[in-house]
């Protein structure tokens, strides 16, 4: 089963320098990600950037991930 | 017809399309339920497809939009996002504007 810490590590690996916090029960997770990659991007692109760091796990092992995505200046 | 062609055809025939788990009457996931409730509250007509009854469509959509989860809302053929983005837009009053304008 995925743990919040696993998801945090994957996002941090994919987005070096990002501030990431993840909570969850093994199926449903919530994450807040602050990353400079988000600057100037809309919500859709921001979520896609995070999903990309999780590879094929999103929608499979990770059933649901509520995302809050912020650029550092926000 | 390929699955990608089927998706394109569905998105060009209706302006507001929600791909979801289950149906608006019997949603199979809380996020899909919430998505239909928000669209319902906007007072617009929308088309839904149940991706649980069509595994090929489910996989095809993930690739079509580079978006791995459901629900997925499309307006005028463009992916708006999933439940989180819909909620954020709804709270700002922007979802209502977007779908009302699309309905014309």
Backbone of each chain as nested JSON, in Angstrom:
{
  "chains": [
    {"id": "A", "residues": [
      {"number": 1, "name": "UNK", "atoms": {"N": [0.839, -1.192, 0.0], "CA": [0.0, 0.0, 0.0], "C": [0.882, 1.253, 0.0]}},
      {"number": 2, "name": "UNK", "atoms": {"N": [0.459, 2.256, -0.747], "CA": [1.215, 3.503, -0.788], "C": [1.044, 4.251, 0.534]}},
      {"number": 3, "name": "UNK", "atoms": {"N": [2.111, 4.881, 0.959], "CA": [2.044, 5.717, 2.152], "C": [2.254, 7.178, 1.745]}},
      {"number": 4, "name": "UNK", "atoms": {"N": [1.733, 8.105, 2.535], "CA": [1.933, 9.52, 2.193], "C": [3.406, 9.849, 1.966]}},
      {"number": 5, "name": "UNK", "atoms": {"N": [4.29, 9.219, 2.752], "CA": [5.722, 9.496, 2.625], "C": [6.252, 9.08, 1.236]}},
      {"number": 6, "name": "UNK", "atoms": {"N": [5.723, 7.966, 0.682], "CA": [6.151, 7.504, -0.655], "C": [5.802, 8.557, -1.705]}},
      {"number": 7, "name": "UNK", "atoms": {"N": [4.585, 9.081, -1.595], "CA": [4.13, 10.07, -2.58], "C": [4.956, 11.345, -2.454]}},
      {"number": 8, "name": "UNK", "atoms": {"N": [5.205, 11.739, -1.216], "CA": [6.024, 12.937, -0.979], "C": [7.387, 12.781, -1.643]}},
      {"number": 9, "name": "UNK", "atoms": {"N": [7.994, 11.617, -1.459], "CA": [9.324, 11.388, -2.042], "C": [9.3, 11.428, -3.567]}},
      {"number": 10, "name": "UNK", "atoms": {"N": [8.256, 10.838, -4.159], "CA": [8.19, 10.82, -5.629], "C": [8.041, 12.24, -6.182]}},
      {"number": 11, "name": "UNK", "atoms": {"N": [7.208, 13.029, -5.526], "CA": [7.014, 14.4, -6.008], "C": [8.305, 15.201, -5.829]}},
      {"number": 12, "name": "UNK", "atoms": {"N": [8.969, 15.008, -4.68], "CA": [10.203, 15.748, -4.429], "C": [11.312, 15.344, -5.399]}},
      {"number": 13, "name": "UNK", "atoms": {"N": [11.332, 14.068, -5.766], "CA": [12.331, 13.605, -6.734], "C": [12.069, 14.228, -8.102]}},
      {"number": 14, "name": "UNK", "atoms": {"N": [10.781, 14.288, -8.48], "CA": [10.423, 14.814, -9.794], "C": [10.517, 16.334, -9.874]}},
      {"number": 15, "name": "UNK", "atoms": {"N": [10.358, 16.988, -8.737], "CA": [10.38, 18.455, -8.708], "C": [11.39, 18.904, -7.655]}},
      {"number": 16, "name": "UNK", "atoms": {"N": [12.675, 18.825, -7.962], "CA": [13.694, 19.152, -6.965], "C": [13.499, 20.575, -6.438]}},
      {"number": 17, "name": "UNK", "atoms": {"N": [13.577, 20.71, -5.129], "CA": [13.436, 22.028, -4.523], "C": [12.01, 22.365, -4.127]}},
      {"number": 18, "name": "UNK", "atoms": {"N": [11.05, 21.513, -4.509], "CA": [9.656, 21.8, -4.163], "C": [9.409, 21.537, -2.678]}},
      {"number": 19, "name": "UNK", "atoms": {"N": [8.465, 22.293, -2.09], "CA": [8.022, 22.009, -0.722], "C": [6.745, 21.174, -0.824]}},
      {"number": 20, "name": "UNK", "atoms": {"N": [6.785, 19.979, -0.223], "CA": [5.688, 19.035, -0.413], "C": [5.2, 18.535, 0.94]}},
      {"number": 21, "name": "UNK", "atoms": {"N": [3.876, 18.553, 1.146], "CA": [3.338, 17.855, 2.317], "C": [2.176, 16.989, 1.85]}},
      {"number": 22, "name": "UNK", "atoms": {"N": [2.146, 15.758, 2.361], "CA": [1.127, 14.8, 1.923], "C": [0.494, 14.141, 3.153]}},
      {"number": 23, "name": "UNK", "atoms": {"N": [-0.824, 14.046, 3.145], "CA": [-1.517, 13.261, 4.169], "C": [-2.412, 12.265, 3.45]}},
      {"number": 24, "name": "UNK", "atoms": {"N": [-2.824, 11.213, 4.158], "CA": [-3.705, 10.256, 3.495], "C": [-3.79, 8.947, 4.239]}},
      {"number": 25, "name": "UNK", "atoms": {"N": [-4.707, 8.082, 3.771], "CA": [-5.001, 6.827, 4.47], "C": [-4.58, 5.592, 3.664]}},
      {"number": 26, "name": "UNK", "atoms": {"N": [-3.747, 5.79, 2.62], "CA": [-3.357, 4.638, 1.809], "C": [-4.155, 4.531, 0.517]}},
      {"number": 27, "name": "UNK", "atoms": {"N": [-5.298, 5.175, 0.443], "CA": [-6.109, 5.175, -0.785], "C": [-6.374, 6.595, -1.264]}},
      {"number": 28, "name": "UNK", "atoms": {"N": [-6.826, 7.42, -0.346], "CA": [-7.093, 8.812, -0.677], "C": [-6.036, 9.678, -0.015]}},
      {"number": 29, "name": "UNK", "atoms": {"N": [-5.483, 10.567, -0.811], "CA": [-4.4, 11.412, -0.299], "C": [-4.694, 12.875, -0.592]}},
      {"number": 30, "name": "UNK", "atoms": {"N": [-4.085, 13.713, 0.229], "CA": [-4.125, 15.147, -0.049], "C": [-2.705, 15.654, -0.046]}},
      {"number": 31, "name": "UNK", "atoms": {"N": [-2.373, 16.479, -1.027], "CA": [-1.012, 16.998, -1.105], "C": [-1.036, 18.493, -1.345]}},
      {"number": 32, "name": "UNK", "atoms": {"N": [-0.099, 19.162, -0.697], "CA": [0.137, 20.559, -1.027], "C": [1.558, 20.652, -1.56]}},
      {"number": 33, "name": "UNK", "atoms": {"N": [1.698, 21.252, -2.735], "CA": [2.997, 21.324, -3.388], "C": [3.283, 22.784, -3.741]}},
      {"number": 34, "name": "UNK", "atoms": {"N": [4.429, 23.248, -3.298], "CA": [4.87, 24.594, -3.665], "C": [6.118, 24.422, -4.523]}},
      {"number": 35, "name": "UNK", "atoms": {"N": [6.043, 24.85, -5.778], "CA": [7.177, 24.617, -6.678], "C": [7.321, 25.778, -7.647]}},
      {"number": 36, "name": "UNK", "atoms": {"N": [8.561, 26.114, -7.974], "CA": [8.774, 27.237, -8.888], "C": [8.338, 26.87, -10.308]}},
      {"number": 37, "name": "UNK", "atoms": {"N": [8.25, 25.55, -10.605], "CA": [7.771, 25.118, -11.931], "C": [6.339, 25.584, -12.205]}},
      {"number": 38, "name": "UNK", "atoms": {"N": [5.603, 25.944, -11.157], "CA": [4.193, 26.314, -11.34], "C": [4.017, 27.771, -11.77]}},
      {"number": 39, "name": "UNK", "atoms": {"N": [5.061, 28.572, -11.605], "CA": [4.947, 29.994, -11.9], "C": [4.455, 30.211, -13.332]}},
      {"number": 40, "name": "UNK", "atoms": {"N": [3.409, 30.994, -13.475], "CA": [2.897, 31.318, -14.803], "C": [2.042, 30.229, -15.433]}},
      {"number": 41, "name": "UNK", "atoms": {"N": [1.783, 29.15, -14.689], "CA": [0.994, 28.041, -15.253], "C": [-0.399, 28.011, -14.626]}},
      {"number": 42, "name": "UNK", "atoms": {"N": [-1.353, 27.521, -15.396], "CA": [-2.712, 27.354, -14.897], "C": [-2.827, 26.082, -14.069]}},
      {"number": 43, "name": "UNK", "atoms": {"N": [-3.989, 25.91, -13.458], "CA": [-4.177, 24.756, -12.573], "C": [-4.032, 23.426, -13.297]}},
      {"number": 44, "name": "UNK", "atoms": {"N": [-4.57, 23.388, -14.519], "CA": [-4.529, 22.137, -15.268], "C": [-3.089, 21.68, -15.489]}},
      {"number": 45, "name": "UNK", "atoms": {"N": [-2.246, 22.619, -15.942], "CA": [-0.845, 22.268, -16.201], "C": [-0.121, 21.914, -14.91]}},
      {"number": 46, "name": "UNK", "atoms": {"N": [-0.448, 22.611, -13.832], "CA": [0.198, 22.325, -12.542], "C": [-0.107, 20.9, -12.089]}},
      {"number": 47, "name": "UNK", "atoms": {"N": [-1.37, 20.524, -12.219], "CA": [-1.727, 19.162, -11.816], "C": [-1.037, 18.137, -12.71]}},
      {"number": 48, "name": "UNK", "atoms": {"N": [-0.959, 18.445, -14.006], "CA": [-0.282, 17.512, -14.922], "C": [1.19, 17.352, -14.557]}},
      {"number": 49, "name": "UNK", "atoms": {"N": [1.823, 18.444, -14.137], "CA": [3.233, 18.383, -13.73], "C": [3.389, 17.433, -12.538]}},
      {"number": 50, "name": "UNK", "atoms": {"N": [2.484, 17.544, -11.564], "CA": [2.575, 16.67, -10.386], "C": [2.272, 15.217, -10.779]}},
      {"number": 51, "name": "UNK", "atoms": {"N": [1.237, 15.017, -11.59], "CA": [0.887, 13.653, -12.015], "C": [2.069, 12.985, -12.708]}},
      {"number": 52, "name": "UNK", "atoms": {"N": [2.816, 13.766, -13.486], "CA": [3.948, 13.212, -14.223], "C": [4.997, 12.644, -13.255]}},
      {"number": 53, "name": "UNK", "atoms": {"N": [5.19, 13.288, -12.102], "CA": [6.192, 12.784, -11.155], "C": [5.761, 11.444, -10.558]}},
      {"number": 54, "name": "UNK", "atoms": {"N": [4.458, 11.145, -10.623], "CA": [3.946, 9.92, -10.011], "C": [3.83, 8.782, -11.014]}},
      {"number": 55, "name": "UNK", "atoms": {"N": [4.16, 9.063, -12.263], "CA": [4.175, 8.035, -13.297], "C": [2.862, 7.271, -13.372]}},
      {"number": 56, "name": "UNK", "atoms": {"N": [2.944, 5.972, -13.538], "CA": [1.739, 5.158, -13.716], "C": [0.974, 4.905, -12.427]}},
      {"number": 57, "name": "UNK", "atoms": {"N": [1.504, 5.38, -11.298], "CA": [0.839, 5.08, -10.022], "C": [-0.464, 5.856, -9.858]}},
      {"number": 58, "name": "UNK", "atoms": {"N": [-0.5, 7.039, -10.46], "CA": [-1.689, 7.881, -10.335], "C": [-2.843, 7.22, -11.067]}},
      {"number": 59, "name": "UNK", "atoms": {"N": [-3.962, 7.062, -10.378], "CA": [-5.117, 6.411, -10.986], "C": [-5.092, 4.906, -10.811]}},
      {"number": 60, "name": "UNK", "atoms": {"N": [-3.971, 4.383, -10.337], "CA": [-3.883, 2.941, -10.06], "C": [-3.669, 2.73, -8.558]}},
      {"number": 61, "name": "UNK", "atoms": {"N": [-2.383, 2.616, -8.138], "CA": [-2.142, 2.468, -6.689], "C": [-2.675, 3.67, -5.916]}},
      {"number": 62, "name": "UNK", "atoms": {"N": [-2.551, 4.84, -6.539], "CA": [-3.08, 6.044, -5.9], "C": [-4.463, 6.299, -6.479]}},
      {"number": 63, "name": "UNK", "atoms": {"N": [-5.465, 5.953, -5.725], "CA": [-6.831, 6.085, -6.249], "C": [-7.196, 7.56, -6.39]}},
      {"number": 64, "name": "UNK", "atoms": {"N": [-6.868, 8.334, -5.388], "CA": [-7.279, 9.729, -5.439], "C": [-6.282, 10.606, -4.701]}},
      {"number": 65, "name": "UNK", "atoms": {"N": [-5.968, 11.706, -5.315], "CA": [-5.025, 12.651, -4.73], "C": [-5.601, 14.047, -4.916]}},
      {"number": 66, "name": "UNK", "atoms": {"N": [-6.0, 14.652, -3.823], "CA": [-6.449, 16.043, -3.901], "C": [-5.221, 16.929, -3.877]}},
      {"number": 67, "name": "UNK", "atoms": {"N": [-5.144, 17.823, -4.83], "CA": [-3.93, 18.622, -4.973], "C": [-4.198, 20.091, -4.722]}},
      {"number": 68, "name": "UNK", "atoms": {"N": [-3.269, 20.692, -3.991], "CA": [-3.229, 22.141, -3.9], "C": [-1.854, 22.526, -4.405]}},
      {"number": 69, "name": "UNK", "atoms": {"N": [-1.822, 23.313, -5.464], "CA": [-0.537, 23.635, -6.106], "C": [-0.309, 25.138, -6.065]}},
      {"number": 70, "name": "UNK", "atoms": {"N": [0.855, 25.519, -5.554], "CA": [1.161, 26.943, -5.413], "C": [2.549, 27.237, -5.952]}},
      {"number": 71, "name": "UNK", "atoms": {"N": [2.678, 28.369, -6.609], "CA": [4.005, 28.865, -6.959], "C": [4.58, 29.539, -5.711]}},
      {"number": 72, "name": "UNK", "atoms": {"N": [5.918, 29.618, -5.604], "CA": [6.531, 30.134, -4.373], "C": [6.013, 31.516, -3.972]}},
      {"number": 73, "name": "UNK", "atoms": {"N": [5.679, 32.36, -4.952], "CA": [5.284, 33.723, -4.617], "C": [3.799, 33.816, -4.242]}},
      {"number": 74, "name": "UNK", "atoms": {"N": [3.072, 32.737, -4.327], "CA": [1.628, 32.796, -4.066], "C": [1.297, 32.609, -2.577]}}
    ]},
    {"id": "B", "residues": [
      {"number": 1, "name": "UNK", "atoms": {"N": [-13.653, 2.354, -35.811], "CA": [-13.194, 3.655, -35.302], "C": [-12.271, 3.436, -34.102]}},
      {"number": 2, "name": "UNK", "atoms": {"N": [-11.154, 4.131, -34.075], "CA": [-10.237, 3.973, -32.943], "C": [-10.824, 4.651, -31.712]}},
      {"number": 3, "name": "UNK", "atoms": {"N": [-10.282, 4.295, -30.567], "CA": [-10.801, 4.87, -29.329], "C": [-10.572, 6.383, -29.299]}},
      {"number": 4, "name": "UNK", "atoms": {"N": [-9.417, 6.81, -29.841], "CA": [-9.13, 8.247, -29.868], "C": [-10.14, 8.982, -30.763]}},
      {"number": 5, "name": "UNK", "atoms": {"N": [-10.542, 8.329, -31.863], "CA": [-11.559, 8.929, -32.741], "C": [-12.919, 9.0, -32.043]}},
      {"number": 6, "name": "UNK", "atoms": {"N": [-13.225, 7.949, -31.296], "CA": [-14.503, 7.958, -30.557], "C": [-14.54, 9.104, -29.56]}},
      {"number": 7, "name": "UNK", "atoms": {"N": [-13.417, 9.307, -28.858], "CA": [-13.358, 10.4, -27.873], "C": [-13.55, 11.737, -28.589]}},
      {"number": 8, "name": "UNK", "atoms": {"N": [-12.823, 11.923, -29.694], "CA": [-12.952, 13.184, -30.442], "C": [-14.386, 13.41, -30.887]}},
      {"number": 9, "name": "UNK", "atoms": {"N": [-15.035, 12.333, -31.341], "CA": [-16.412, 12.458, -31.813], "C": [-17.351, 12.853, -30.652]}},
      {"number": 10, "name": "UNK", "atoms": {"N": [-17.154, 12.214, -29.502], "CA": [-17.997, 12.546, -28.35], "C": [-17.798, 14.001, -27.933]}},
      {"number": 11, "name": "UNK", "atoms": {"N": [-16.55, 14.453, -27.991], "CA": [-16.261, 15.811, -27.536], "C": [-16.702, 16.863, -28.541]}},
      {"number": 12, "name": "UNK", "atoms": {"N": [-16.838, 16.467, -29.812], "CA": [-17.303, 17.455, -30.777], "C": [-18.825, 17.473, -30.859]}},
      {"number": 13, "name": "UNK", "atoms": {"N": [-19.501, 16.406, -30.382], "CA": [-20.967, 16.439, -30.47], "C": [-21.62, 17.142, -29.285]}},
      {"number": 14, "name": "UNK", "atoms": {"N": [-20.93, 17.217, -28.146], "CA": [-21.513, 17.901, -26.985], "C": [-20.518, 18.89, -26.39]}},
      {"number": 15, "name": "UNK", "atoms": {"N": [-21.058, 20.022, -25.946], "CA": [-20.161, 21.085, -25.457], "C": [-19.693, 20.852, -24.031]}},
      {"number": 16, "name": "UNK", "atoms": {"N": [-20.529, 20.213, -23.226], "CA": [-20.159, 19.968, -21.827], "C": [-20.217, 18.46, -21.592]}},
      {"number": 17, "name": "UNK", "atoms": {"N": [-19.044, 17.873, -21.408], "CA": [-18.962, 16.414, -21.29], "C": [-18.211, 16.062, -20.007]}},
      {"number": 18, "name": "UNK", "atoms": {"N": [-18.812, 15.171, -19.223], "CA": [-18.166, 14.684, -18.005], "C": [-17.96, 13.174, -18.131]}},
      {"number": 19, "name": "UNK", "atoms": {"N": [-16.701, 12.763, -18.088], "CA": [-16.402, 11.339, -18.01], "C": [-16.276, 10.997, -16.535]}},
      {"number": 20, "name": "UNK", "atoms": {"N": [-17.063, 10.039, -16.081], "CA": [-17.155, 9.805, -14.634], "C": [-17.254, 8.327, -14.307]}},
      {"number": 21, "name": "UNK", "atoms": {"N": [-17.188, 8.045, -13.005], "CA": [-17.39, 6.679, -12.535], "C": [-18.853, 6.54, -12.131]}},
      {"number": 22, "name": "UNK", "atoms": {"N": [-19.612, 5.749, -12.889], "CA": [-21.04, 5.607, -12.639], "C": [-21.83, 6.649, -13.414]}},
      {"number": 23, "name": "UNK", "atoms": {"N": [-23.032, 6.919, -12.938], "CA": [-23.928, 7.86, -13.61], "C": [-24.333, 8.944, -12.606]}},
      {"number": 24, "name": "UNK", "atoms": {"N": [-24.899, 10.068, -13.075], "CA": [-25.321, 11.102, -12.127], "C": [-26.294, 10.549, -11.073]}},
      {"number": 25, "name": "UNK", "atoms": {"N": [-27.17, 9.627, -11.476], "CA": [-28.115, 9.037, -10.519], "C": [-27.418, 8.068, -9.569]}},
      {"number": 26, "name": "UNK", "atoms": {"N": [-26.444, 7.311, -10.117], "CA": [-25.739, 6.313, -9.31], "C": [-24.231, 6.454, -9.461]}},
      {"number": 27, "name": "UNK", "atoms": {"N": [-23.677, 7.548, -8.94], "CA": [-22.225, 7.723, -9.037], "C": [-21.509, 6.659, -8.191]}},
      {"number": 28, "name": "UNK", "atoms": {"N": [-20.359, 6.181, -8.693], "CA": [-19.636, 5.109, -8.005], "C": [-18.422, 5.639, -7.253]}},
      {"number": 29, "name": "UNK", "atoms": {"N": [-18.307, 6.94, -7.134], "CA": [-17.148, 7.506, -6.464], "C": [-17.549, 8.902, -5.979]}},
      {"number": 30, "name": "UNK", "atoms": {"N": [-17.075, 9.268, -4.812], "CA": [-17.461, 10.547, -4.226], "C": [-17.072, 11.747, -5.072]}},
      {"number": 31, "name": "UNK", "atoms": {"N": [-15.944, 11.623, -5.769], "CA": [-15.476, 12.749, -6.578], "C": [-16.362, 12.933, -7.809]}},
      {"number": 32, "name": "UNK", "atoms": {"N": [-16.787, 11.809, -8.398], "CA": [-17.697, 11.895, -9.532], "C": [-19.047, 12.451, -9.084]}},
      {"number": 33, "name": "UNK", "atoms": {"N": [-19.487, 12.043, -7.902], "CA": [-20.761, 12.548, -7.369], "C": [-20.69, 14.062, -7.2]}},
      {"number": 34, "name": "UNK", "atoms": {"N": [-19.587, 14.521, -6.639], "CA": [-19.437, 15.955, -6.388], "C": [-19.405, 16.728, -7.71]}},
      {"number": 35, "name": "UNK", "atoms": {"N": [-18.731, 16.171, -8.703], "CA": [-18.645, 16.828, -10.01], "C": [-20.035, 17.003, -10.632]}},
      {"number": 36, "name": "UNK", "atoms": {"N": [-20.865, 15.962, -10.553], "CA": [-22.202, 16.082, -11.143], "C": [-23.051, 17.068, -10.342]}},
      {"number": 37, "name": "UNK", "atoms": {"N": [-22.847, 17.096, -9.025], "CA": [-23.613, 18.048, -8.209], "C": [-23.267, 19.49, -8.58]}},
      {"number": 38, "name": "UNK", "atoms": {"N": [-21.978, 19.75, -8.8], "CA": [-21.566, 21.113, -9.15], "C": [-22.145, 21.514, -10.497]}},
      {"number": 39, "name": "UNK", "atoms": {"N": [-22.073, 20.611, -11.469], "CA": [-22.622, 20.936, -12.787], "C": [-24.128, 21.129, -12.691]}},
      {"number": 40, "name": "UNK", "atoms": {"N": [-24.779, 20.292, -11.892], "CA": [-26.218, 20.415, -11.686], "C": [-26.557, 21.781, -11.106]}},
      {"number": 41, "name": "UNK", "atoms": {"N": [-25.735, 22.222, -10.144], "CA": [-25.977, 23.511, -9.494], "C": [-25.77, 24.673, -10.458]}},
      {"number": 42, "name": "UNK", "atoms": {"N": [-24.971, 24.449, -11.502], "CA": [-24.765, 25.495, -12.513], "C": [-25.984, 25.624, -13.426]}},
      {"number": 43, "name": "UNK", "atoms": {"N": [-26.869, 24.641, -13.369], "CA": [-28.105, 24.706, -14.141], "C": [-27.921, 24.5, -15.634]}},
      {"number": 44, "name": "UNK", "atoms": {"N": [-26.876, 23.748, -16.021], "CA": [-26.673, 23.503, -17.456], "C": [-26.922, 22.028, -17.762]}},
      {"number": 45, "name": "UNK", "atoms": {"N": [-27.167, 21.787, -19.045], "CA": [-27.34, 20.423, -19.523], "C": [-25.942, 19.875, -19.824]}},
      {"number": 46, "name": "UNK", "atoms": {"N": [-25.643, 18.679, -19.367], "CA": [-24.334, 18.107, -19.669], "C": [-24.457, 16.626, -19.973]}},
      {"number": 47, "name": "UNK", "atoms": {"N": [-23.5, 16.138, -20.728], "CA": [-23.49, 14.737, -21.134], "C": [-22.491, 13.99, -20.271]}},
      {"number": 48, "name": "UNK", "atoms": {"N": [-22.858, 12.803, -19.801], "CA": [-21.891, 12.019, -19.035], "C": [-21.662, 10.663, -19.697]}},
      {"number": 49, "name": "UNK", "atoms": {"N": [-20.464, 10.151, -19.52], "CA": [-20.143, 8.791, -19.937], "C": [-19.584, 8.055, -18.732]}},
      {"number": 50, "name": "UNK", "atoms": {"N": [-20.032, 6.821, -18.538], "CA": [-19.561, 5.995, -17.426], "C": [-18.336, 5.198, -17.885]}},
      {"number": 51, "name": "UNK", "atoms": {"N": [-17.16, 5.601, -17.378], "CA": [-15.933, 4.946, -17.834], "C": [-15.738, 3.579, -17.173]}},
      {"number": 52, "name": "UNK", "atoms": {"N": [-16.479, 3.301, -16.098], "CA": [-16.353, 1.982, -15.465], "C": [-16.938, 0.887, -16.353]}},
      {"number": 53, "name": "UNK", "atoms": {"N": [-17.899, 1.265, -17.195], "CA": [-18.513, 0.255, -18.054], "C": [-17.77, 0.155, -19.386]}},
      {"number": 54, "name": "UNK", "atoms": {"N": [-16.685, 0.879, -19.547], "CA": [-15.958, 0.888, -20.813], "C": [-14.443, 1.022, -20.562]}},
      {"number": 55, "name": "UNK", "atoms": {"N": [-13.787, -0.099, -20.226], "CA": [-12.363, -0.055, -19.863], "C": [-11.483, 0.528, -20.969]}},
      {"number": 56, "name": "UNK", "atoms": {"N": [-11.868, 0.295, -22.218], "CA": [-11.061, 0.799, -23.33], "C": [-11.117, 2.329, -23.368]}},
      {"number": 57, "name": "UNK", "atoms": {"N": [-12.311, 2.841, -23.139], "CA": [-12.494, 4.295, -23.087], "C": [-11.726, 4.892, -21.908]}},
      {"number": 58, "name": "UNK", "atoms": {"N": [-11.763, 4.193, -20.796], "CA": [-11.073, 4.67, -19.598], "C": [-9.583, 4.845, -19.866]}},
      {"number": 59, "name": "UNK", "atoms": {"N": [-8.971, 3.825, -20.47], "CA": [-7.543, 3.892, -20.776], "C": [-7.269, 4.946, -21.855]}},
      {"number": 60, "name": "UNK", "atoms": {"N": [-8.149, 4.956, -22.876], "CA": [-7.969, 5.893, -23.988], "C": [-7.994, 7.341, -23.535]}},
      {"number": 61, "name": "UNK", "atoms": {"N": [-8.858, 7.638, -22.574], "CA": [-8.975, 9.017, -22.083], "C": [-7.738, 9.45, -21.32]}},
      {"number": 62, "name": "UNK", "atoms": {"N": [-7.155, 8.51, -20.561], "CA": [-5.939, 8.847, -19.81], "C": [-4.848, 9.293, -20.775]}},
      {"number": 63, "name": "UNK", "atoms": {"N": [-4.798, 8.614, -21.915], "CA": [-3.771, 8.95, -22.906], "C": [-4.152, 10.2, -23.689]}},
      {"number": 64, "name": "UNK", "atoms": {"N": [-5.432, 10.319, -24.012], "CA": [-5.898, 11.434, -24.816], "C": [-5.529, 12.765, -24.175]}},
      {"number": 65, "name": "UNK", "atoms": {"N": [-5.713, 12.825, -22.853], "CA": [-5.585, 14.113, -22.175], "C": [-4.386, 14.177, -21.249]}},
      {"number": 66, "name": "UNK", "atoms": {"N": [-3.596, 13.088, -21.184], "CA": [-2.489, 13.07, -20.239], "C": [-2.996, 13.386, -18.833]}},
      {"number": 67, "name": "UNK", "atoms": {"N": [-4.124, 12.792, -18.496], "CA": [-4.771, 13.035, -17.198], "C": [-5.185, 11.677, -16.651]}},
      {"number": 68, "name": "UNK", "atoms": {"N": [-4.642, 11.261, -15.49], "CA": [-4.778, 9.864, -15.096], "C": [-6.02, 9.502, -14.291]}},
      {"number": 69, "name": "UNK", "atoms": {"N": [-6.823, 10.486, -13.902], "CA": [-7.927, 10.149, -12.988], "C": [-9.266, 10.64, -13.517]}},
      {"number": 70, "name": "UNK", "atoms": {"N": [-10.325, 10.182, -12.848], "CA": [-11.696, 10.579, -13.183], "C": [-12.376, 11.081, -11.915]}},
      {"number": 71, "name": "UNK", "atoms": {"N": [-13.331, 12.003, -12.05], "CA": [-13.93, 12.523, -13.277], "C": [-13.004, 13.441, -14.082]}},
      {"number": 72, "name": "UNK", "atoms": {"N": [-13.366, 13.604, -15.362], "CA": [-12.708, 14.579, -16.24], "C": [-13.814, 15.408, -16.901]}},
      {"number": 73, "name": "UNK", "atoms": {"N": [-13.701, 16.72, -16.747], "CA": [-14.686, 17.61, -17.374], "C": [-14.074, 18.253, -18.623]}},
      {"number": 74, "name": "UNK", "atoms": {"N": [-14.821, 18.181, -19.725], "CA": [-14.419, 18.848, -20.963], "C": [-15.471, 19.881, -21.326]}},
      {"number": 75, "name": "UNK", "atoms": {"N": [-15.019, 21.069, -21.674], "CA": [-15.925, 22.105, -22.167], "C": [-15.404, 22.561, -23.521]}},
      {"number": 76, "name": "UNK", "atoms": {"N": [-16.278, 22.554, -24.51], "CA": [-15.889, 22.872, -25.891], "C": [-14.679, 22.043, -26.336]}},
      {"number": 77, "name": "UNK", "atoms": {"N": [-14.661, 20.777, -25.941], "CA": [-13.609, 19.872, -26.398], "C": [-12.306, 19.972, -25.633]}},
      {"number": 78, "name": "UNK", "atoms": {"N": [-12.214, 20.91, -24.686], "CA": [-10.972, 21.105, -23.939], "C": [-11.112, 20.57, -22.52]}},
      {"number": 79, "name": "UNK", "atoms": {"N": [-10.064, 19.894, -22.058], "CA": [-10.075, 19.419, -20.68], "C": [-10.021, 20.605, -19.718]}},
      {"number": 80, "name": "UNK", "atoms": {"N": [-10.995, 20.66, -18.812], "CA": [-10.979, 21.684, -17.758], "C": [-10.224, 21.148, -16.549]}},
      {"number": 81, "name": "UNK", "atoms": {"N": [-10.479, 19.9, -16.2], "CA": [-9.769, 19.287, -15.092], "C": [-10.635, 18.278, -14.366]}},
      {"number": 82, "name": "UNK", "atoms": {"N": [-10.154, 17.862, -13.192], "CA": [-10.885, 16.909, -12.368], "C": [-11.652, 17.631, -11.27]}},
      {"number": 83, "name": "UNK", "atoms": {"N": [-12.003, 16.865, -10.257], "CA": [-12.87, 17.386, -9.196], "C": [-12.243, 18.577, -8.453]}},
      {"number": 84, "name": "UNK", "atoms": {"N": [-10.939, 18.508, -8.179], "CA": [-10.275, 19.607, -7.449], "C": [-10.374, 20.918, -8.197]}},
      {"number": 85, "name": "UNK", "atoms": {"N": [-10.048, 20.865, -9.492], "CA": [-10.048, 22.084, -10.3], "C": [-11.476, 22.6, -10.454]}},
      {"number": 86, "name": "UNK", "atoms": {"N": [-12.421, 21.667, -10.664], "CA": [-13.822, 22.082, -10.761], "C": [-14.257, 22.789, -9.472]}},
      {"number": 87, "name": "UNK", "atoms": {"N": [-13.857, 22.238, -8.335], "CA": [-14.246, 22.822, -7.046], "C": [-13.673, 24.228, -6.893]}},
      {"number": 88, "name": "UNK", "atoms": {"N": [-12.401, 24.361, -7.258], "CA": [-11.758, 25.666, -7.124], "C": [-12.442, 26.698, -8.027]}},
      {"number": 89, "name": "UNK", "atoms": {"N": [-12.734, 26.283, -9.271], "CA": [-13.419, 27.183, -10.203], "C": [-14.823, 27.509, -9.71]}},
      {"number": 90, "name": "UNK", "atoms": {"N": [-15.491, 26.499, -9.185], "CA": [-16.871, 26.686, -8.718], "C": [-16.914, 27.691, -7.572]}},
      {"number": 91, "name": "UNK", "atoms": {"N": [-15.943, 27.554, -6.648], "CA": [-15.929, 28.462, -5.498], "C": [-15.664, 29.907, -5.908]}},
      {"number": 92, "name": "UNK", "atoms": {"N": [-14.955, 30.075, -7.024], "CA": [-14.684, 31.428, -7.515], "C": [-15.791, 31.939, -8.434]}},
      {"number": 93, "name": "UNK", "atoms": {"N": [-16.772, 31.074, -8.715], "CA": [-17.842, 31.464, -9.625], "C": [-17.467, 31.327, -11.088]}},
      {"number": 94, "name": "UNK", "atoms": {"N": [-16.288, 30.742, -11.357], "CA": [-15.813, 30.671, -12.739], "C": [-16.361, 29.464, -13.495]}},
      {"number": 95, "name": "UNK", "atoms": {"N": [-16.643, 28.392, -12.765], "CA": [-17.206, 27.214, -13.435], "C": [-18.573, 27.554, -14.025]}},
      {"number": 96, "name": "UNK", "atoms": {"N": [-19.377, 28.267, -13.229], "CA": [-20.702, 28.668, -13.685], "C": [-20.599, 29.459, -14.988]}},
      {"number": 97, "name": "UNK", "atoms": {"N": [-19.663, 30.422, -15.018], "CA": [-19.476, 31.259, -16.217], "C": [-19.063, 30.414, -17.407]}},
      {"number": 98, "name": "UNK", "atoms": {"N": [-18.079, 29.56, -17.165], "CA": [-17.524, 28.736, -18.242], "C": [-18.605, 27.877, -18.902]}},
      {"number": 99, "name": "UNK", "atoms": {"N": [-19.389, 27.173, -18.088], "CA": [-20.366, 26.253, -18.674], "C": [-21.577, 26.988, -19.23]}},
      {"number": 100, "name": "UNK", "atoms": {"N": [-21.94, 28.1, -18.61], "CA": [-23.079, 28.857, -19.13], "C": [-22.747, 29.436, -20.497]}},
      {"number": 101, "name": "UNK", "atoms": {"N": [-21.528, 29.968, -20.624], "CA": [-21.107, 30.511, -21.926], "C": [-21.041, 29.413, -22.975]}},
      {"number": 102, "name": "UNK", "atoms": {"N": [-20.553, 28.252, -22.574], "CA": [-20.426, 27.148, -23.529], "C": [-21.79, 26.708, -24.03]}},
      {"number": 103, "name": "UNK", "atoms": {"N": [-22.753, 26.71, -23.125], "CA": [-24.093, 26.277, -23.498], "C": [-24.732, 27.252, -24.478]}},
      {"number": 104, "name": "UNK", "atoms": {"N": [-24.342, 28.524, -24.362], "CA": [-24.767, 29.531, -25.326], "C": [-26.22, 29.947, -25.216]}}
    ]}
  ]
}
